[in-house]
Amino acid sequence: MKKNMAIADRIIRIIIAAVVAYLYFTGTLTGTLGIVLIVLAAIFLLTSFIGSCPLYSVFGISTCKVKK
């Protein structure tokens, strides 16, 4: 997979995932909404560590700087 996420994008996704995980495990987010958001947070973490977002590829978006 080609990297298409910049460092700032990756950091923002990790922070969002951490906040959602904190809210879920403290009991603030519960039920179906909690489960959906924790799955989304896991996807955010996975794409942040890989550095590539499949949706970015589909829509042709890249936040990485292009090397010349």
C-alpha positions in Angstrom: 0.0 0.0 0.0 1.2 3.5 -0.9 1.3 5.9 2.1 -1.2 8.7 1.7 -1.5 10.1 5.2 0.7 12.9 6.6 2.0 12.9 10.2 -0.5 15.5 11.3 -3.4 13.4 9.9 -2.0 10.3 11.7 -1.6 12.1 15.0 -5.2 13.5 14.9 -6.6 10.0 14.2 -4.6 8.6 17.2 -5.9 11.3 19.5 -9.5 10.8 18.4 -9.1 7.0 18.9 -7.7 7.6 22.4 -10.5 9.9 23.4 -13.2 7.5 22.1 -11.5 4.5 23.9 -11.3 6.5 27.1 -15.0 7.5 26.9 -16.0 3.9 26.1 -14.0 2.2 28.9 -15.1 4.8 31.5 -18.7 4.0 30.6 -19.6 7.3 29.0 -20.2 5.8 25.6 -22.4 2.7 25.9 -24.7 0.5 23.8 -24.7 0.4 20.0 -23.2 3.9 19.6 -20.3 2.9 21.9 -19.6 -0.3 19.9 -19.7 1.5 16.6 -17.4 4.3 17.8 -14.9 1.8 19.3 -14.7 -0.1 16.0 -14.2 3.2 14.2 -11.4 4.1 16.7 -9.8 0.7 16.0 -9.9 1.5 12.3 -8.4 4.9 12.9 -5.5 3.3 14.9 -4.9 0.7 12.2 -4.8 3.2 9.4 -2.6 5.6 11.4 0.0 2.9 12.1 0.0 1.7 8.4 0.0 5.3 7.1 -2.5 4.5 4.4 -6.3 5.1 4.3 -8.3 3.0 1.8 -10.9 5.7 1.5 -8.3 8.3 0.6 -7.1 5.9 -2.2 -10.6 5.5 -3.5 -11.2 9.3 -3.7 -7.7 10.1 -4.8 -6.8 12.1 -1.7 -3.4 12.3 -0.2 -2.2 14.4 2.7 1.4 13.3 2.3 3.8 15.7 0.7 4.9 14.6 -2.8 8.6 13.8 -3.1 10.1 15.1 -6.3 
